[in-house]
Amino acid sequence: MDQSNTIEKETPTEFSIHPLIKERWSPRSFSEKTISEKEVKTLLEAGRWAPSSNNLQPWTIIWGIKGTETYDRIFNCLHKFNQGWAGNAQVLWACAIRKDIPNNDKENFHALHDLGLFMSNVCTQAESMDIAVHQMAGIDFKKAQNEFNFPDNYHVATAAAFGYYGGNPDVLDDDLKEEELKKERSRKKQSEFAFNGNFKK
Ligand SMILES: Cc1cc2nc3c(=O)[nH]c(=O)nc-3n(C[C@H](O)[C@H](O)[C@H](O)COP(=O)(O)O)c2cc1C
C-alpha cells in the first residue's frame, strides 16, 4: 500500500469479525499502481466460485483496464456523478444478470441476489490483495445494454471500480474528499434488522 495516502477508517463492530470484512471500504480515490489482467482474472475467479440459486450463475461481467477502449466504453455508461470520480480507478466493470431461467420462460427471481454473492466474493478476494472495490448502481443500464450487445433477457445491474488502496484524496472534489476522509463508518444496529422472533418496525 502507498503508505503516504493511507486513510484510516473506524468500524465500530458489535462483535469481532474477520479483518477482510472489517477493513473493506469503498474509496473514490485509488493508488496509481496498475492492476494486471491476471489480477482481474483472479478477482473474477473468486466470483466464479460463489454459490447461486440452482447453480445458474446468472452473472456476466464486462471488464476493462485503464487505457483501453473497453474501460472508456464502461466509463461512458456511468452516471455523471460517478464519472466525477470513477476515472481514478484502474479497472472498471459493468455487471449484468440473466433475468430468465435457461430452457424455461420463468423469471429468475434470485439473479440479483446471486450477482450480490458474486460481488461479495470479489470484494473479499480484492481486500486480500489490498485492492479496493467501489460498486455503483449509477450506470445507464439501457446505454450499457446497447453498448455491449446484451440481449433483452439480460439487465446491466451495476458497475464497479477497482484500484489499490492508497489513492490521493486531493484528486476529489471538496464534497467527495470530505466523505473520503471521514473516519467513522456507520451501519444500522443489529437490533434494527435481525429478530429472534416476529418482525418489528
Ligand atoms: C449495489 C451498490 C450500488 C452502489 N452505488 C453507488 C453509486 O452509484 N455511486 C457511489 O458513489 N457509491 C455507490 N455505492 C457505494 C455505497 O454507497 C457504499 O458501499 C456504502 O455507502 C457503504 O460504504 P462502504 O462500502 O465504504 O462500507 C454502491 C454500493 C453498492 C453495493
Ligand as a Chemical Component Dictionary entry (heavy atoms), coordinates in Angstrom:
data_LIG
# 
_chem_comp.id                   LIG 
_chem_comp.type                 NON-POLYMER 
_chem_comp.pdbx_formal_charge   0 
_chem_comp.three_letter_code    LIG 
# 
loop_
_chem_comp_atom.comp_id 
_chem_comp_atom.atom_id 
_chem_comp_atom.alt_atom_id 
_chem_comp_atom.type_symbol 
_chem_comp_atom.charge 
_chem_comp_atom.model_Cartn_x 
_chem_comp_atom.model_Cartn_y 
_chem_comp_atom.model_Cartn_z 
_chem_comp_atom.pdbx_ordinal 
LIG C1  C1  C 0 -25.162 -2.110 -5.263 1  
LIG C2  C2  C 0 -24.409 -0.880 -4.836 2  
LIG C3  C3  C 0 -24.590 0.311  -5.525 3  
LIG C4  C4  C 0 -23.851 1.450  -5.185 4  
LIG N1  N1  N 0 -23.963 2.586  -5.965 5  
LIG C5  C5  C 0 -23.098 3.602  -5.785 6  
LIG C6  C6  C 0 -23.024 4.665  -6.745 7  
LIG O1  O1  O 0 -23.711 4.674  -7.786 8  
LIG N2  N2  N 0 -22.146 5.670  -6.502 9  
LIG C7  C7  C 0 -21.329 5.688  -5.395 10 
LIG O2  O2  O 0 -20.537 6.630  -5.267 11 
LIG N3  N3  N 0 -21.363 4.671  -4.473 12 
LIG C8  C8  C 0 -22.211 3.626  -4.653 13 
LIG N4  N4  N 0 -22.221 2.558  -3.785 14 
LIG C9  C9  C 0 -21.328 2.547  -2.600 15 
LIG C10 C10 C 0 -22.122 2.653  -1.315 16 
LIG O3  O3  O 0 -22.579 3.959  -1.151 17 
LIG C11 C11 C 0 -21.219 2.185  -0.136 18 
LIG O4  O4  O 0 -20.953 0.812  -0.278 19 
LIG C12 C12 C 0 -21.917 2.431  1.206  20 
LIG O5  O5  O 0 -22.033 3.813  1.448  21 
LIG C13 C13 C 0 -21.163 1.800  2.373  22 
LIG O6  O6  O 0 -19.842 2.279  2.391  23 
LIG P1  P1  P 0 -18.604 1.270  2.441  24 
LIG O7  O7  O 0 -18.701 0.388  1.209  25 
LIG O8  O8  O 0 -17.383 2.167  2.392  26 
LIG O9  O9  O 0 -18.711 0.484  3.692  27 
LIG C14 C14 C 0 -22.948 1.413  -4.087 28 
LIG C15 C15 C 0 -22.788 0.206  -3.389 29 
LIG C16 C16 C 0 -23.487 -0.918 -3.755 30 
LIG C17 C17 C 0 -23.242 -2.218 -3.015 31 
# 
loop_
_chem_comp_bond.comp_id 
_chem_comp_bond.atom_id_1 
_chem_comp_bond.atom_id_2 
_chem_comp_bond.value_order 
_chem_comp_bond.pdbx_ordinal 
LIG C1  C2  SING 1  
LIG C2  C3  SING 2  
LIG C2  C16 DOUB 3  
LIG C3  C4  DOUB 4  
LIG C4  N1  SING 5  
LIG C4  C14 SING 6  
LIG N1  C5  DOUB 7  
LIG C5  C6  SING 8  
LIG C5  C8  SING 9  
LIG C6  O1  DOUB 10 
LIG C6  N2  SING 11 
LIG N2  C7  SING 12 
LIG C7  O2  DOUB 13 
LIG C7  N3  SING 14 
LIG N3  C8  DOUB 15 
LIG C8  N4  SING 16 
LIG N4  C9  SING 17 
LIG N4  C14 SING 18 
LIG C9  C10 SING 19 
LIG C10 O3  SING 20 
LIG C10 C11 SING 21 
LIG C11 O4  SING 22 
LIG C11 C12 SING 23 
LIG C12 O5  SING 24 
LIG C12 C13 SING 25 
LIG C13 O6  SING 26 
LIG O6  P1  SING 27 
LIG P1  O7  DOUB 28 
LIG P1  O8  SING 29 
LIG P1  O9  SING 30 
LIG C14 C15 DOUB 31 
LIG C15 C16 SING 32 
LIG C16 C17 SING 33 
# 
